[in-house]
Amino acid sequence: MMKNIWEQIHSKRAWGKYPNEELVRFIGRNFFKIPREERKSIKILEVGCGQGANLWFLAKEGFDVYGIDISPSAIRKTEKYLNEAYNVRANLKVADARELPYENEFFDIVIDCATVQHLPFKDHK
């Protein structure tokens, strides 16, 4: 059911032009001192990447960028947006945030800007 909701939202709306302000500050404080040519070895995953607002920023700053979203429309829009508007690339997958399609410790940084709070989790007894 959740998948259908996010697909409906992303198939009908376009947003994602500007990156999250707190993310920009975090990256600036912690990574702007690293030379751009060295940033490509830093792998960053955005969980719930939506339509790419944070990914274009991270890719333009030289990081090795990955994004997942449960909505195929969001992933398609992100691919088009990154390529056409910014001429950058990201490794994108349609995936559920509760089941990451990557090995443990693959990423140096995992970011989430308001995705996990929307996930239904099973009760643990």
C-alpha positions, 0 to 999 in steps of 0.5 A, spaced: 500 500 500 505 504 501 508 503 495 502 505 491 501 512 495 509 514 493 508 512 486 501 516 485 505 522 489 511 522 484 507 520 478 503 526 478 508 532 481 514 534 480 519 537 485 526 536 488 529 542 485 533 544 491 537 540 496 536 540 503 539 546 507 541 541 513 544 536 508 548 542 505 551 544 511 553 537 514 557 536 507 560 543 507 562 542 515 565 535 514 567 534 507 569 541 503 576 541 506 577 534 502 579 536 495 574 534 490 578 529 486 578 525 492 571 525 494 569 520 488 572 515 493 566 517 498 560 513 497 553 516 499 547 513 499 540 517 500 534 513 502 528 515 499 531 520 494 525 522 491 526 526 485 533 528 486 534 534 489 540 532 494 543 527 489 544 533 484 548 537 489 552 531 492 554 529 485 556 536 483 560 536 489 564 530 486 561 524 491 560 517 488 552 518 489 547 512 490 539 513 491 533 509 492 526 510 492 520 506 492 517 509 487 519 508 479 516 514 477 521 518 482 527 514 480 525 515 472 525 523 474 531 523 478 535 520 472 532 525 467 533 531 471 540 529 473 542 528 466 539 533 463 539 539 468 546 538 471 549 533 466 551 528 472 550 521 474 548 517 480 547 509 481 539 509 482 535 503 484 527 502 485 528 499 492 524 499 499 528 503 505 527 497 509 531 492 505 537 495 502 539 492 496 547 493 498 552 489 502 553 492 509 558 497 510 558 499 502 557 506 504 561 511 507 555 516 508 547 514 508 542 520 508 535 520 510 531 527 509 524 525 512 523 518 509 524 513 515 519 517 519 514 514 513 515 507 514 511 502 517 514 497 521 512 491 524 511 490 531 517 486 535 514 482 540 
